[in-house]
Amino acid sequence: MSGPGELVLVATPIGNLADLSPRACEVLAAAGVILCEDTRHSGRLLARAGVRGPRLVSLHAHNEAARLQQVLSLLEAGEKVAVVSDAGMPAISDPGGRLVDAAHRAGARLSVVPGPSAAPAAVALAGFSSPRWCFEGFLPAKGKERSERLRAVASSPVPTVIYESPRRVDRLVSQLGALCRAERLLLVCRELTKLHEEIWRGPLFQAASRWPEESTRGEFVLVLDGEEQTGARAASEEALAALVAGLIEGGLSRRDAVDEAAGRSGLSRREVYEALSKQEKASSDPL
């Protein structure tokens, strides 16, 4: 690409509007076009920052692919194009990734204005000892892919960051509780940097039903502490077996307890039965 245009990724506040940096304001004011996940949301942010003039164009999950050639043409023509999402860094669990890839392939100039991001903020607040961590973002909503990702998270030796909506956070906590040791630490952040910010840290067994769907609002970031590498899968199977045992003690039949455990963990009935079989065999083997 021979044109002098430039694509700039600009981080925007995840909650508190005062977190928009002076450099971000300068770059946004100098841009000819600003690509926004929601032009109305970004328009309010820009108005508060005193930024007027750039043309706002939508770039969201449903139109990003169709926008690529249009944006590449703007860059070829010499435009400075900024990209923002509703909150945080574009292309990180937000639109922008396809565009960045296309711009690289076209030989365009790219730069970034770093700033607010929920994932590292939550990791810092977690206080877990590992120098490494894994970013999972949003998990698949359902099905085999979700159960596979949940098991991978449960067995991960490093802390894992998960984004979740208020409608599904209680279900996610329940599924993690069914797959992990009860004492495994979890950090839950709600509405980071906003007026009603909530930060909770504790063992998984204390997290159950704390955020019921019918009364919960705001965006959530969870950080699950890592599992010790040795025996991580066994710990997951032991947690499932303990859950089934507790349900049976509560009056459910074995079949109904397995069904309930499958629902809570996101696993299939067959997977729960396999975990039970392994645990029963291990407990019956002679020392």
N, C-alpha and C positions, 0 to 999 in steps of 0.2 A: 504494500500500500504506500503510495507516494505522497498522499496528502498530509498536511501538518496537523490534522485533527488528533484528538486524544480522548480516550475513554477513562473516566475517573470514578472509582468506586468510593462512595462516601458513607461512612458510618453515621447513623443518626441515633438519637436517644432511645433507650429501651423503655423509658418511662418519664423520667424527670427531664423536661425540655431544656433546662439549664445546662444539661450535659453536652449540648451541641457545641463543638469546639470553635474557636475563632477562625482557625484555618478552614474548617468545613464551611463556615459562612462565606469566607472569601472565595473558595473554589466554586461553591454553588452560585454566588453572585456573578462570577466570571463565565459561567457556562452559558452556551447558547441554547442548549436543550437539557432538561432534567427528566430522566426516565424514572417514573414513580410507580410503586406497587399500587398505590391508591392516590390519585391526583388531589382529591379533596383533603385527605389526611396530610399529605406533604404540603399542600397549599397553606394549611393552617400553621404548620411548623415554620415555613418560609416567611409567612407574614409576621409571625412573632419575632423572627430573627432579623426582620427588616430587609429581606431579600426579595427584590421585585425585578421583573424583566425577563428572566429565562422562560422559555416555552415549556410547559409541563406536558409530558406524553406518558400514557400508561404503559407499564411493562409488568405484567403479572403472569401467574402460572398458566393461564389459559391463552395468552397471546404472544408469549415470548418467542416461540419458534417463528411465528408470522412476522415479527418485528425485526428479525435479524438483518435482512437485506436492507431494510430502510435505515437502520442505525449504521450499518457499514457504509452506506452511501453518504450519510452525514459526515462520518469520519473522513471519507475520501475527499469530501468537499471542504475539509478543513475545520469542521465544527468541533468545539470542545463539548463533549457529552458527559454529563454526570449521571450516576446511577445511585438511587437511594431505595431502600425498602421502608416499610412502615416503622420498623424498629430494628436497630442493630446493623450488622454488616450484610450488604447484598451478597447473594450467592451462598450464604451460610444458613441453610434451612429456609431460604427465601429465594425469590426469582433473581436471575442474573448469571447463573452458572453457564448456561448455553451461550449467552451473549459473550461472556469473557472468553470462552473457548473459541467462538467464531472470530472474535477480534484478534486473538493470538494467531489463528490460522491465516488471517488476512494480512498479518504483518503490521497491525495498527499499534500505536503507542498506548500503553496502559499505565495507570498509576493508582495509588490508593491513599485515602485519608482515613487512617485507623481511628478507632474510637470505641464507643460503648458496644459491648457484646455480652449477652446473658451467660454464655457458657463459661468463660474464664472468671467472670464475676462470681458465679456460683461455686466454682472449684476453689477459689480463694476463700470463700466463706465456709466451705466444708471443713477445712482444717485437717484433712486426711493426710497421712504421712507420705504417701507415694509421690515421687517427683514426676511420674507419668500419669496420664489419664486418657480416656477414650471418649470421643464425641459421637454419640449415637443419633442425636437429633430426635425427630419424630419417628416412632416405631410404626410399622405397618398396622393398619387398623384391626385386621382380623386374619384368620386363616393360618395355613401352614407357615407362611413366611413370618408371621408375628410370633408363633410359638418357637420357631428356630432362633429368632433374634432374642427372645426372652431368655432362652436357655443359654445363649452365648453371653448375654449380660450377666446372668446368674453365676456363670463359671469364670467370668473375667478376673484376672489377677490384679487389675488396676481399676481405679474408680471410673465409673461411666456416667456421662452426662446425658440426660434424656429430657426432651421437651414434651410437654403434654397439655392438652386442653382441659378446662375445668370439668367438662362432661365425662372425661375418661380417666381422670387422675385417681379416683378411688378404686376403679377397676385395676389400674396399673399397679398401685400399691398392693392390692390383694394378690395379684398374680406374682409379684416379686416375693411377697410373704410366703406363697405356696412353694416357691422354688429355692429359697435361700434360708440360711440359718436364721432363727428368730432374733439373734443378737446382732446380726449384720447391720452396720450403721447406714442410715439414710439421711440426706439433707434435702429438705423441700423448701423451695423459695417460691413465693407467690407475689406477683405484682412488684418485682424488683425495682427499686428506686422511686416508686410511686408513694402516694400519701398513705395507702393502706398496706404497705409492704409487710410481709410475714416471712420470717425465717425460722424454720424448725429443724432440729437435728435430734435424732434418737434412734434406738434399735427398731427394726422392722415390726416387731410385735406390738410396739406402741403406736405405730402409724396407721393401723387398720381403722377404717371408717372415720378418719379425722376430717376428710374433705368430701362429704356426700354430694352427689351431683345436684340434688335439688336446691342446695343452699350455697354452693361454691361459685365464686366469680374470679375472674382474672386469669392471667397466663402463668403456667407453672414451669419451673426448671427443677429437676431432681438430680441429685448426685448420689449414686449407690457406691459405697466403699468396695474395694476389691476383695475378692475371695482368695484365701491362701491357695497357692497353686496345688499343693499336695492335698488330695482328697476333695477337690472342689466338686466334682461330679457326684461323688458319694454323699457330700453334704447336701446337694440338691435333692438326691433321691431320698435321703434321710428326712429332709424337710417334708417331702411329699408323703412319705410313710407316716410321719407324725401327724400331719394334717388329716389323713384318712382315719388314723386311729382315734383322733380327737372327735371327728364327726361320728364315728361308730359309737363312741362313749356317750355322745350326745343323743343317741337314739336312732341314728340312720342305719339302714342295712348296709352291708359291704358294697353292694352294687350302687345304691344311692350315694354312699360316701364317695365312691370312685367318680361318679358323675359330677358330684359337687366339687371335688378336687380338680377334676378336668376343667370345669368352668372357671374356677378361681385362678388356675395356673396358666390357662391358655393352651394347655396340652390336650392331646386326644386321650380317650379312655384307654386305648391300647398302650400309650406311653406311660400312663399312670399305673396300669397293671404291671407293665414291665419293671418299673421302679419298685413297686411293692414286692414283686417276685424276687428281685435282687436283694432287697433288704431282708426279706424273710429267709432267703437262703443263707445270707451272711450271718444272721442271728442264730441259725440252726447249726451252722458248721462248728465242729468241735475245735477248741483252742489248740 
